[in-house]
Amino acid sequence: MMATLLNEDQRDCLQEIANVAMGQSADRLARLLDVFVVLSIPNVSILNPNDIAMTLQSLQDSKGGDTVLTGVCQGFIGGGIAGEALLIFNGTDYRDLAKLLQYEDNGEVRSELLMDTTNVLGGACLHSLAQQLDTQFSLGPPTLLGEHYDITSLLQKREVSWNNALVVEINYTIEDHKVNCDLLLVISENCINGLLEKLNYLLD
């Protein structure tokens, strides 16, 4: 299925770009919070909407089925590329995150914590990706997910106009703290041509 959207060389090139972007965004978070951020190798795959919901379900199951995923969704567009960045918090202790971000933990700051972390991680990662692709992304307003609805069922019910999407999954864990999140960059098949052109240019 990978070949229907991008070939092996394009996939490797994108994985390398994502690796650099992940490192830069993690470095920004580490400097901001004075912590060590543990990274995994970015995973590049082709998924349909149901696959994405199942990926989130497996993240939820990995921390125990009763864990509620929360996250932030933010659209990005530029250089013939458009997509969504989903920052999913999984097994995160928000009191720990509040302490790191020096928030007064009065139980009402969770949405601000999520937005601020998204601005740092998502913003830095997308900025680095755009820079490496020699383009600029405009970011849409972030939307909170999972506060009152289950993210997985929310995504399964959402109307989408595509069958397959390119998904780059990046995991960030803060060492010695209960803070863990996954950044999913989702670019649907009808928004991918600009990205393929940029990857081909880099490969040439």
Sequence and secondary structure as in RCSB ss.txt:
>XXXX:A:sequence
MMATLLNEDQRDCLQEIANVAMGQSADRLARLLDVFVVLSIPNVSILNPNDIAMTLQSLQDSKGGDTVLTGVCQG
FIGGGIAGEALLIFNGTDYRDLAKLLQYEDNGEVRSELLMDTTNVLGGACLHSLAQQLDTQFSLGPPTLLGEHYD
ITSLLQKREVSWNNALVVEINYTIEDHKVNCDLLLVISENCINGLLEKLNYLLD
>XXXX:A:secstr
 HHHH  HHHHHHHHHHHHHHHHHHHHHHHHHHT  EEE   EEEEE HHHHHHHHHHHHHHT TT   EEEEEE
EEETTEEEEEEEEE S  HHHHHHHTT   SSS HHHHHHHHHHHHHHHHHHHHHHHTT   EE   EEESSSS 
HHHHHHHS  S S EEEEEEEEEETTTTEEEEEEEEEEGGG HHHHHHHHHHH 
